[in-house]
Amino acid sequence: MPHATQHADVALDVAAAELDTALRGGPFHVALRAAIAARGLPLQRVQHHLSRYGVKVGVTSLSYWQQGARRPQRPESLRAVRALEEILQLPEESLIRLLAEPDEGTLGDRSSSRSYRSLVAASGVLEQLLTELECPLDSGLHTLGHHERVRIGARRELLGRESHHIVRAHRDGVDRFVAVHHGDQGCAPERMAVQALENCRTGRVRWHRDTGVLVAELLFDTRLRSGDTFLFRYGVEDGTADASREYVREAGMAGGQYALEVRFDEHALPIRCHRFTQHSAAAPRSGRQELALSRRHRSVHLVEPRVRSGIVGIGWDWE
């Protein structure tokens, strides 16, 4: 009759085999679940180990990650995944690599998205630039409404964009907003210009050449109290890259209404336009819907009555 230790050894061998298979083929949530099971760690212990790495992730988020309900996308979450590779004694990049692949059974258009590695690099750069501006992860502002107008030039380039924000403070003392602009591939952020258009003025500006990320302070000249609302408008003049094919907006948390309008030069009209969504930068695209281009006004738009966490955008095809 086999001993209990033999049963345990067999179970460990099976868990190790399942983990090896999941790490090689994914998807991410299956590999994470297998790794946690192979180490025999409850999620509370995993959370405790992450806190020792200086990373804060809730047990609920960890549960969602291993169920496939959500995928890590924020800089803090990506740091957590790298820490998990060490905590769970996994090869370096083994989990991060799987985030580049879509989950099984999920359909979407992936052809025009940036590579996951570039998105990871950009998220790390963004975190670094925000740290330089001493910007906390919680800005203290909740978005009630956000309307963006994007202009595409005669060379099919992203000429610039204008953003009109309606926000409400959820803590006292908020006196600024940090705008983030991610230019198209090949852009030159040092040649871009940030314009404070209404109820704000431009503060410090930082950029990173390789990833095309630019961040800028917009100062309110007033300190908001919790519950106060505020309206402001700013623009970014770009025009430094080659042909643009899409514009995306990422929301780290749910918010108010979002409207995006893309206007094209009369000498450079696309042959078709569509909207799309993504749960995260690593996830495949879904919710594709064709958009009718107004020939008279040369524009397309989308409206999200209530923004959900994730990515929404408009893409277009040139002849």
N, C-alpha and C positions, 0 to 999 in steps of 0.2 A: 504494500500500500504506500503510495507516495507521501512524502513528508510535506508539511506546510511550507517549508523553505523551498522545496522544489516547485510548488505552485507559485510562490512569489518570484522565483527566478524566471519561470516561464512567462509570467505576467510582465516582468521587466523587459524580457526579450521582445515580447510582442509590442510593448509600448515604444521601445527603442526602434523597432522596425517601422512602426507607423510614423514615428517622428522623422526618420530618415526619408521615407517616401514623401511625406508632406513637405519637408524642406526642399526636396528636389523638384516636386511638381506643383506645390501650392494647393489651393489658394492660401492667401495670408492667414485668414481666420482659422483654417484647419490646422496650419502649421503652428500657430500660436497656441491653440487649444491642446495640440499633441505635445508641445514642449512643456506646457504647464503640467499636463497630466504625467509626463515622463519624470518630472522632478517631484511630483507628489505635493505640490504647493497649493494651498487654498488661496483664493484671490486676495484675502486680507494680508497674507504673508507677502505676496507679490507686491502689493501696494506699499507695505512696510519697507521692503528692500528698495523700491524705487525712491522712497522718501530719503533713504540713506545716500542716494545718488543726487539728491537735491531736485528731484523731479516729482511734481504733484499730479497724480492721476487718480481719479475716483474708482472705487470698486465697480460702480455701475458702468463706467466707460470701459474698463477692462473686460467686463462681462459682454458688453456690446461688441467689442473688438473680436473676442473669440467666438461669438455667435455669428459674426458677419453682418450684424445690423448696422455697424458703422465702421469706418476705416480711419486710421490716424491721418491727420492732414496738417494740423497747426504745428508751428515750430516746437512748442512744448511737447506735443504728442510724438513728433519724430525723434526728439531727444529720448523720450520714454522708450521707443522701440529699440533704439541703439543700446540703452541701458538694459533692456530685457534680454538682448542677445548675450550680454555678460552674465546677468543674473541667472538665466536659464542655461548657461554654459553652451551656447550655440556658436557656430562659426561666424566671424565678422561679416556683416552685410547680408546674412542669410535671410533675415526677416525683411530688412529694408528692400532687398532685391525683389521680394514677392509683392511688395506694394506697387511695383511697376506693372504688374499683371492684373487684368480684370478678374473679378470673382466669377466662378462658374455659373452659367445660366443667366448672365446679365448681358443684355444686348446694348449696343451703342456704337456711335461713329467715333472711331479713335484716330482717324487718318490725319486730322489737322492739329491735334493737341501737341503741346510741348512735351519733350521727353521727361520722364519722371525725375531723372537725375538732375536736369536743369531746374525743375521745380523745387527739388530738395535743396539744391545749392542756393536758389533765390530765397527760399524761406530762411535758410541760415544767415544769408546776407541781410535780409530784412530785420531779423532779430538783432544782428550786430548794429545796424544803423539806428534802430529804435533805442538800443542801449546807449549809443553815443548821444542821443537827444534826451536821455534820461526819461524816456516815455514808459510808463507802466503798462502792463498787459491790459489792465482795465482802464480805459480812457476816462471813465466817469460819465460817458455820454451814451444815451440810447437813441437810436435813429427812429424818428417818426416818419420821415419821408426823405427820399433821395432821388433826384432827377439828373441824369447825365446826358449830355449831348456830345457826340463824338463826330469829328470831321475827318473825312478821307479826301486827300488831295488829288490833283491831276496825275501825279506819278503813282497813284494808288497807295500812297503812304499815309500813315496816321499823322495828320497835321496837328491835331490837338484835341483836347476835350474840356468841357466845362461841367462843373458839379455844383448843384444847388442842394444844400442840406437843411433839414429841419430836425433839430435834436432836442432832447430833454436831459438835463443833468440828474444823475441819481446819487450824487454826493456833493458836498459843499466844496467850493474853491476851484472848480474847473474853469480854466481861462484860455484853453487852446485845443486845437484839433491837429492831429498829425496826418497829412495826406500822403498816400502811397501811389506811385505811378510806376507801372512795369512796361517799358517800351518793347517794341517788336525786336526780333532778332537782328543784330547788327546796328542797333541804335547807339546814339552817343549822349548819354544822360547829362554830361557836362555842358552840352550845348542847348539843353532844354531850359525853358523859362517858366517859373511859377508866378501866377498873377493873382493877387488878392482882389476880388471884384466887388464884394459887398460885405460889410459888417465884420471885416477881419483885415489883418495885415500880415505880410510874409515875415516869418522869423528865420530860424536856421534851416539850411537846406543841405542834405547829404545825398551822395549817390555812389553807386558801384558800377564801374565800367563794364566788367565782364558779363554781369547778369542783366544789366539795363534797368536796375531798380533805383528809383529816386524817392526820397521822403522829404517832406517839408512841413515845418510848423506853420500853422495859421493861428495868429494871436487875436483874441477877442477884445482886448482892452477893457474887459470887465470880468469879475469873478462870479460865476453862476452859483446859486444856492440849489440844494437838492429840490427838484421839482420844477425849476425854471426851464423855460423853453428858449431856443435861440435859432435864428436863421442866418446862414452865411453862404457865400458863393465864391468859388475860386476857379481858376483855369490852369491848364498845363499846355504850353506850346511845345510841340515835339518836332515832327517833320524830319527826323534824322535817320530813319531806317528805310529799308526797301519796301516792297509791296506788303500791305497788311491784308490779312485774310479773316480776322475775327477780333472781337473785343469781348472780354470776360470780366465779370465782377464776382469776387469771392466774399462771402459773408461768414464770419466765424461763429455768429449766433443769430437767432431769429430776430427780426426787426420789423419796421413798418413798411410802407409802400416803396417800391423801387421801379423807376421807369428809365429805360435806356433807348435813346434815339441815335441812329447812325445816319449821317447825311453825306452823300457822295458828290464829288465834283461832276459837273455836267459833261465833262469830256472823259470821265472814267466811271462808267456805270457797270456794276456786276451783272452777270447773267441770271443769277438766282441768289436768294438769301434764305437763311433759316435760323431758328432759335434752338437752343439746347440747354440741358442742365447736367450737372455732375454732383454726386454726393460728396466727392472730395477730389483733390488734384490727382490722386492715384487711381480713382475709379473710372470706368468707361463712361462714355456719354450716353445719355438717354433723353427721352422727351423731345426728340427732334420734330420740329414743326415748320413747314415752309411759310415764309413771310412774303407778302406781296409788296413789291417795290413801287412806290409812288413816283411815276415818271415826271410828274409836274414838280413835285417837291424834292425828288431825288433822295428819299429817305425811307427807312424802315424803323420799326420800334417794337418794344415789348413792355408789358406792365405786369409786375408782380404785386398783387394787392397786399400780400403779407409775405415778407422775405423769410425763407427757411435757411437753416445752416447749409452751406454748400456753395456751388458755383452756378451762375446763370450767364448766358452770353448769346451773342449773335455772330454767325459766321456767314461768309459769302464766297462765291466762286467767280473768278475772272475768266474771260474767254481764253 
